[in-house]
Amino acid sequence: MDNTPAPSIYVEEYFDASAASKTFAQLRDSNTPVDLTNYAANEISAIGLEFTVNGASVAPNPTNRHNSPTTFSFDPNNIAATATGNIGLAGGMRYRVDVDPPTNRVLMADMILAYNPAEQQKTPESSAWVIYNQVGFSAVAFELFDVTTQLTGNVLTLNGSLGYGWGFDHLGAEVARAANARIGTFSFQTTVVPLPAAVWMFLSGALGLGAAGYRKKAA
């Protein structure tokens, strides 16, 4: 069993929108701690991490990056039935994984927030809202639970709970997913503009995440 005093997975590095010009290798290796066993010094808080919503276009991606523009639109009268496209999120974070080899880490960046009913079938209580990681590998990083949506004027707000997505299953997250475990909260707010036929598109905004650590209990 994993009986170490440190969390089995924790956030080691956070990148804001200014990291859009960095290569995959720079995100993976920048500020790597010299002593990987010094968990207290290496772990940063996963509470209040904020990711900026991309506009309708983004700068050309550096090597092995997949930062995406926002293409999301919806009819406010029925978001679930009309939501199309993706919400591109700038920034990223790097997790350190407390397993051999000690250099093992998971990089998440170039994320997109999307409404995908097909993903809802994979975890019983999850919503159809998911956050995909697109750097290094494409997979659901977080499933979103208990999502509420509110459109007030031209401001759209989403709130709810976070759960690890199937992209973390190779690290044991399938146990948490099977239990519908919530690991934190999220909030999303953006301004939108109406297009013809009562469809609205995003202008700007931010997604805030507050996630707890996760320990895999394995023999």
C-alpha positions as CSV (number, residue, x, y, z in Angstrom):
1,M,0.0,0.0,0.0
2,D,1.0,3.6,-0.5
3,N,1.7,4.8,3.1
4,T,3.9,7.8,2.3
5,P,3.0,11.0,4.2
6,A,2.8,12.9,1.0
7,P,-0.1,13.0,-1.4
8,S,0.2,10.5,-4.3
9,I,-0.5,13.3,-6.8
10,Y,-0.2,17.0,-6.3
11,V,0.1,20.2,-8.3
12,E,3.8,21.2,-8.7
13,E,3.5,24.0,-11.3
14,Y,0.8,26.4,-12.6
15,F,0.9,28.3,-15.8
16,D,-1.2,31.3,-16.7
17,A,-2.1,32.5,-20.2
18,S,1.3,34.0,-20.7
19,A,2.7,30.4,-21.1
20,A,1.0,30.1,-24.5
21,S,4.4,30.8,-26.2
22,K,6.1,27.9,-24.4
23,T,6.8,24.6,-26.0
24,F,5.6,21.3,-24.6
25,A,9.1,20.5,-23.3
26,Q,9.3,23.9,-21.5
27,L,6.0,23.3,-19.7
28,R,7.1,19.8,-18.8
29,D,10.5,20.7,-17.5
30,S,10.5,24.3,-16.3
31,N,11.1,24.8,-12.6
32,T,11.5,21.1,-11.9
33,P,12.5,20.7,-8.2
34,V,16.0,19.5,-7.5
35,D,14.8,17.4,-4.6
36,L,11.7,15.5,-5.8
37,T,11.1,14.0,-2.3
38,N,10.7,17.4,-0.7
39,Y,6.9,17.4,-1.0
40,A,6.3,20.2,1.4
41,A,8.4,22.6,-0.7
42,N,7.3,21.3,-4.1
43,E,3.6,21.2,-3.8
44,I,1.6,24.3,-4.6
45,S,-2.1,25.0,-3.8
46,A,-4.6,23.7,-6.2
47,I,-7.2,26.1,-4.9
48,G,-8.1,29.1,-7.0
49,L,-6.3,28.3,-10.2
50,E,-7.7,30.4,-13.0
51,F,-7.6,29.8,-16.7
52,T,-8.4,32.5,-19.2
53,V,-11.0,31.9,-22.0
54,N,-9.4,32.1,-25.4
55,G,-11.0,34.3,-28.1
56,A,-12.1,33.2,-31.6
57,S,-8.5,33.0,-32.7
58,V,-5.1,32.1,-31.1
59,A,-1.5,32.6,-32.0
60,P,0.2,29.8,-33.9
61,N,1.1,27.0,-31.5
62,P,4.7,26.2,-30.5
63,T,6.1,22.7,-30.9
64,N,3.7,20.0,-29.6
65,R,1.1,22.5,-28.3
66,H,-2.6,22.5,-29.1
67,N,-4.0,25.7,-27.6
68,S,-7.5,26.1,-29.1
69,P,-9.7,29.0,-30.0
70,T,-13.2,29.3,-28.6
71,T,-15.9,28.1,-31.0
72,F,-18.7,27.5,-28.5
73,S,-22.2,28.8,-29.2
74,F,-25.7,28.0,-27.8
75,D,-29.3,29.0,-27.8
76,P,-30.1,30.4,-24.3
77,N,-33.5,28.9,-24.5
78,N,-32.1,25.4,-24.5
79,I,-28.4,25.2,-23.8
80,A,-28.3,21.4,-23.5
81,A,-29.9,20.8,-26.8
82,T,-28.0,23.4,-28.8
83,A,-24.5,23.7,-27.3
84,T,-21.9,23.2,-30.0
85,G,-18.1,23.8,-30.3
86,N,-15.5,24.1,-27.6
87,I,-14.4,26.7,-25.1
88,G,-10.6,27.1,-25.3
89,L,-8.7,27.7,-22.0
90,A,-5.3,29.3,-21.8
91,G,-2.8,28.1,-19.2
92,G,-2.0,24.8,-17.6
93,M,-0.7,22.9,-14.6
94,R,1.8,20.1,-13.9
95,Y,1.2,17.3,-11.4
96,R,3.9,15.3,-9.7
97,V,3.0,11.6,-9.2
98,D,4.4,9.9,-6.1
99,V,5.4,6.6,-7.9
100,D,8.5,5.2,-9.4
101,P,10.3,6.7,-11.2
102,P,10.2,9.8,-9.1
103,T,10.4,11.9,-12.3
104,N,6.9,10.8,-13.2
105,R,4.6,13.8,-13.8
106,V,1.4,14.7,-15.7
107,L,1.1,17.9,-17.7
108,M,-2.3,19.4,-18.4
109,A,-2.6,22.4,-20.7
110,D,-4.3,23.6,-23.8
111,M,-7.6,22.5,-22.2
112,I,-11.1,22.9,-23.6
113,L,-14.4,23.0,-21.7
114,A,-17.1,21.3,-23.7
115,Y,-20.6,20.0,-23.5
116,N,-20.5,16.3,-24.6
117,P,-23.5,14.1,-23.7
118,A,-21.5,11.0,-24.7
119,E,-19.1,11.6,-21.8
120,Q,-21.9,11.7,-19.3
121,Q,-22.4,7.9,-19.7
122,K,-19.0,7.1,-18.3
123,T,-19.6,8.2,-14.7
124,P,-23.2,7.8,-13.5
125,E,-23.8,11.1,-11.7
126,S,-21.6,13.4,-13.8
127,S,-22.9,16.0,-16.1
128,A,-22.3,16.3,-19.9
129,W,-19.8,19.1,-19.1
130,V,-16.2,18.0,-19.2
131,I,-12.7,19.6,-19.4
132,Y,-10.3,17.9,-21.9
133,N,-6.6,18.0,-21.7
134,Q,-5.0,18.4,-25.1
135,V,-1.3,18.6,-24.6
136,G,0.7,15.4,-24.7
137,F,-2.5,13.3,-24.9
138,S,-6.1,14.1,-25.5
139,A,-8.4,12.9,-22.7
140,V,-11.0,14.0,-20.2
141,A,-9.1,15.5,-17.4
142,F,-12.1,16.5,-15.2
143,E,-15.7,15.5,-15.2
144,L,-18.1,18.2,-13.9
145,F,-20.9,17.4,-11.4
146,D,-24.0,19.3,-10.2
147,V,-23.6,22.0,-12.8
148,T,-25.8,25.0,-12.7
149,T,-26.0,27.5,-15.5
150,Q,-27.3,31.1,-15.4
151,L,-27.5,33.7,-18.1
152,T,-28.0,37.2,-16.7
153,G,-27.8,39.9,-19.3
154,N,-24.8,39.0,-21.4
155,V,-23.0,37.2,-18.6
156,L,-23.1,33.4,-18.5
157,T,-22.1,31.6,-15.3
158,L,-21.5,27.9,-14.7
159,N,-20.8,26.5,-11.2
160,G,-20.4,23.0,-9.9
161,S,-18.1,20.3,-8.6
162,L,-15.0,18.6,-10.1
163,G,-14.2,14.9,-10.5
164,Y,-11.2,13.3,-12.1
165,G,-11.9,12.2,-15.7
166,W,-10.9,8.9,-17.3
167,G,-7.7,10.6,-18.4
168,F,-6.4,9.9,-14.9
169,D,-7.5,6.2,-14.9
170,H,-4.0,5.0,-15.4
171,L,-3.1,6.6,-12.0
172,G,-6.0,4.9,-10.3
173,A,-8.7,7.5,-10.7
174,E,-11.2,4.8,-11.8
175,V,-11.7,4.1,-8.1
176,A,-12.7,7.7,-7.5
177,R,-14.9,7.8,-10.6
178,A,-16.7,4.7,-9.6
179,A,-17.6,6.3,-6.3
180,N,-18.6,9.6,-8.1
181,A,-16.0,11.3,-5.9
182,R,-15.9,15.1,-6.0
183,I,-12.4,16.5,-5.6
184,G,-13.1,20.2,-5.7
185,T,-15.2,23.0,-7.2
186,F,-15.2,25.0,-10.4
187,S,-16.7,28.3,-11.5
188,F,-16.9,29.7,-15.0
189,Q,-18.0,33.2,-16.0
190,T,-17.9,34.8,-19.4
191,T,-19.5,37.6,-21.4
192,V,-21.3,36.6,-24.5
193,V,-22.8,38.3,-27.5
194,P,-26.0,37.3,-29.4
195,L,-25.7,36.2,-33.0
196,P,-28.5,35.7,-35.5
197,A,-31.2,33.2,-34.7
198,A,-30.8,33.7,-30.9
199,V,-27.5,31.9,-30.8
200,W,-24.8,33.4,-28.4
201,M,-21.0,33.2,-28.6
202,F,-18.4,33.7,-26.0
203,L,-16.3,36.9,-25.8
204,S,-14.1,36.6,-22.7
205,G,-14.0,35.1,-19.3
206,A,-12.2,32.8,-16.9
207,L,-12.5,29.3,-15.4
208,G,-11.5,28.9,-11.8
209,L,-10.6,25.5,-10.3
210,G,-10.2,24.4,-6.7
211,A,-9.1,20.8,-6.6
212,A,-7.9,18.6,-3.7
213,G,-5.1,16.1,-3.9
214,Y,-5.8,12.4,-4.7
215,R,-4.2,9.4,-3.2
216,K,-4.3,6.1,-5.0
217,K,-4.4,3.1,-2.6
218,A,-2.8,0.3,-4.5
219,A,-0.9,-2.8,-3.5
